[in-house]
Amino acid sequence: MSNRYAIILAAGQGTRMNSKLYKVMHPVCGKPMIRHVVDEVKQTNFAKTYVIVGHGAETVEACVGEDADCILQKEQLGTAHAVLQAKPRIGKEDGTTVVLYGDTPLVTHQTIEKLIGLQEAHHAAAAVLTARTDDPAGYGRIIRKNDGTLAKIVEDKDAASEEKKVKEINTGIYSFDNRKLFSLLEKVDNHNAQGEYYLPDVIGLLVKASEKVIAYRTDHFEETVGVNDRMQLAAAEKYMRLRINRRHMRNGVTLIDPDTTYLSAECVIGADTVIYPGTVISGRTCIGSGCSIGPHTQIKNCLIGSGTAVNQSVLEDSQIGDQVQIGPFAHIRPLSKIHDQVKIGNFVEVKKTEIGARSKASHLTYLGDAQLGEDVNMGCGTITVNYDGKNKFATHIGDGAFIGCNANLVAPVTIGTGAYVAAGSTITESVNSDALAIARSRQTNKENYAQKLNYRTNH
């Protein structure tokens, strides 16, 4: 069992976000910030992970799930006070404790592991993750001694004018000797501009006690960016999107224009798939290899097979097979299942419908609450009439059936295997296999009627 522990601070409300949503729950590339941090921590060998919650505790706990234990901080009195809430759980344990923040979604497990490794290798009481930025306003400054070792960390609000010029900043991420951390937390005072108990003051107490404290400066400042307002949220989104897009391109996915391609942190895309500009792929979407997606396509929580093409369409919560053609301007609504080699053409809407292999609905069709067999042809303008204003009903269409243009299939109704429905028919009764159904009034031609209309128009 590892003797490493992680504490993630996530109790703040985030007033600068001006939102009803608690700060750490704001999504970055489709996933809440706190979830990004927890998922990275999961990839590191920690014996236990704790999330310190406060505002929106129930919401945050639900998001974290079983991947961490949540501890309530009833009063938000500062970062040192927040970490102190974990003392009853691990305060007497030997080992290493890493402190992270729920609003730093870009931190990676590689950086966390490197910070811990350096601290343990140097047998240091603490290691501070630092970064350099040309605009350090708002960050605590890293003040070093003449020999380059850490002297202290000064919060921005408490920094003197010379200290404010320092461009090496404290990221707020630390690796501590666990026992030394908790032995000093209660010695931290709140004699500062904010009247709060600052966790960085523990570093000062360690230095004062001649304990060994090291600073590890990462080359990736963007990893350390915290989110306190909408501008920083947008910056984090941009960095995360770049990271996600690069990962997929390294894995063999072609992004025609990465700057206009938006992929969720959880999506999976196979090699040799091409993503065209303006495409948004969100949620837990999985796309096979050799697909063509976009341009201007939205896909959410879908499973898509290999060799499928989706063009300028919207797909949600559905399963799509191999070598399927969808679009342009199609809408695949939730709970649909489209089998291999199906064609869904322009202005076709599919809802809670299963479509068998090689069937096609090429244009201007609505398929709702339907079950289509294999090799079915749905004519242009065909509708499954599934709703009577109160209840939904199902339509069943057998293998090889041919539905003519502008047909209304009034559910509940079954069209048998190999049956034909004549164009313009409104079908209210089931059709047997291999039968032809015609349900339309007989055509009547009134000779010379146009002349009468013209006479009326002219007079």
Buried (B, 14 or more C-beta within 10 A) or exposed (E): EEBBBBBBBBBBBBEEBEBEEBBBBBBBBBBBBBBBBBBBBEEBEBBBBBBBBBBBBEBBBEBBEEEBEBBEBEEBBBBBBBBBBBBEBBBEBEBBBBBBBBBBBBBBBBBBBBBBBBBBEEEBBBBBBBBBBEEBEEBBBBBBEEEEEBBBBBBBEBBEEEBEEBBBBBBBBBBBBBBBBBBBBEEBEBEBEEEBBBBBBBBBBBBEEEBBBBBBBBEBBBBBBBBBBEEBBEBBBBBBBEBBBEEBBEEEBBBBEBEBBBBBBBBBBBEBBBBBBBBBBBBBBBBBBBBBBBBBBBBBBBBBBBBBBBBBBBBBBBBBBBBBBBBBBBBBBEBBBBBBBBBBBBBBBBBBBBBBBBBBBBBBBBBBBBBBBBBBBBBBBBBBBBEEEEEEBBBBBBBBBBBBBBBBBBBBBBBBBBBBBBBBBBBEEBBBBEEEBEBEEEEEEEEEEEEEEEEEEEE
